[in-house]
């Protein structure tokens, strides 16, 4: 993997592109998409997943003890203790290029894990794009797991015509104006000096926007750095022999840092000792380590391989938290905005070790992405990962 990472660094220099890349030793997962860095916005290009591990060519996956099914993820985080399913909600997934097989792939995934049929809509606001194999795997990850964790929510795949920042934000705006209540973005890129002028794309009443914090260890990225976005980092999740939550540590690939350009938002005022005067990312976290990855099915070939894959990265943790927001929205008169979610996340946590913190979150205190995880908020796992049967009801009651 070190050789692979070094090769990617060389490619970065040659192409002037910043990528989210997984850093786990057994390579292997699709990771969050990234847009090229620099203030040259027109030059930004989002890239397909760089790391994954093929599992099986067949319609059934091979059993691997550290690759998790929907039932295992739900049990680990307490999602199985909730009666909510995301009914009445629309989770929009902003992607580039689309996948020609996503509907049939989702059906295969659902049949394998005994999930109900999904209500899925695929939109091409800029016109039907060309096929891209890597993005197809990313889309399969996002769609299958958003549906797995919020099975009654409508899934809206908004496929941008290309991976440019212009087309991706056009897709963002389409989701905003077409009924999305949650919008998840498994892509991001290096910050740039004029980024705040784009933050309005993520600021709308009744819609929560989320973004992956990155897969290349310590460092800030946009739009995760936007104060209007719930930034989601990554952990390594270990289960007990009985399938219960065992432990979590910070995933070394989880993006996280203080923003170069965004000022500290009011909801982080309790953590000035960590973030100083700048916006800190991530806000929260979820399983993302490629080595404790999840099953994904895609029949669109990626490097000649199709079928079942082992996938990880903050590409998974962002839509997973998006599904939790959809669950919290169920039954509310108005769905939550990003500002409401962020305020509740930090207010509920309060201070390190408080009853609100320990009741609602797993406070990750081991591991590092360059920044060390520690008690309370940190720049690798944020506040921590969810105890879903506690934090989802708390979010539901947010005013």
Secondary structure, DSSP 8 states (H G I E B T S, - for coil): -HHHHHHHHHHHHHHT--------TT------EEE--SS-GGG-BB------EEEESSSS----TTSB-HHHHHHHHTGGG-----TT-EEEEEEES--TTHHHHHHHHHHHHT-----EEEE-TT------HHHHHHHHHHHHHHHHHSTTSEEEEEEESSSBHHHHHHHHHHHHHTT-SEEEE-EEE---TTGGGGGGGG--TT-EEEEE--SSSBB--BTTTSTTSEEEEEEEEEE-TTSSEEEEEE-TT--BEEEEEEE--GGGGGGHHHHTTEEEE-SEEEE--GGG-EEEEEEEEETTEEEEEEE-SHHHHHHHHHHHHHHHHTT-SS---HHHHHHHHHHHH-STT-HHHHHHEE---SBBSSSB--SS-BTTTBT-EE-HHHHHHHHHT--
